[in-house]
Amino acid sequence: MYNTLLNYMNRRLGEEEKKSTPSFKIAGPVITISREVGCGGILVGQHLAEELNKSVYCKQWQVISKEVLSQSAKELKVKQEKVDRLFASSEHFTFDEILSAFSEKYYKSNRVIMKTVREVIHNFASDGCCIIVGRAGHLIASDIDNSLHVRLVAPMKWRVDSVAASKQMTKADALKYINDIEKERTVFRDYFRKNKDEQERFDLTIDVSRFELTDLIKLIIKAFELRGIPERMKKNVPYF
């Protein structure tokens, strides 16, 4: 799973034969978590995966975020920091730099690389049993029926306090950090909208400041069950 980006790039350049997908496989299940900065999306994803792994929904749930890019960087023998920096850039996404970072051997146009990134994330979602944190997952996986799209929010003061404590920052620095990262995330999400007027739709929006983590996880799992996803998947996927 983790070398998906490398595999896609290899296929595009004819360096690897295409592998057929079993006809019985249907897309999902996938849970996407979009979050405001300071709402602990990764932590929520990790605890959610632990709880889901206690069920019979899937053999193994995994959390996908920057790992999609980080492991690809390792596979391509590129410094992870460079790839992370390029994909986090809010300056018009310098994807020519990304391509050159991967090496001239893999050079393609910006549009091809962005199409590849979309396919990588969509591939994780289609394979299922994953929780995609950020990475515009709710937009990219919006066509998958067996999906739950969650948005985590909280008042700014609560988020500033949370970031200041976790990163040992002053509140002023925490506020600047939040605003800077939010701008980067907005640019990233905007790229993957079908059009500039497309609305971001979520099945569940939760104010994380009002719930303990354990109760937050219960809410998400309950919504997942109420969407009927486990029952539908049991009827169609052999490993349930």
Secondary structure as UniProt FT lines:
FT   TURN            2..3
FT   HELIX           4..12
FT   TURN            13..14
FT   TURN            23..24
FT   STRAND          30..35
FT   TURN            37..38
FT   HELIX           41..52
FT   TURN            53..54
FT   STRAND          62..64
FT   HELIX           67..75
FT   TURN            76..77
FT   HELIX           80..88
FT   HELIX           95..102
FT   HELIX           104..106
FT   HELIX           110..127
FT   STRAND          130..133
FT   TURN            135..136
FT   HELIX           137..140
FT   TURN            141..143
FT   STRAND          147..153
FT   HELIX           156..167
FT   HELIX           171..191
FT   TURN            196..197
FT   STRAND          204..207
FT   HELIX           208..210
FT   HELIX           213..226
FT   TURN            227..228
FT   HELIX           229..236
FT   TURN            238..239
//
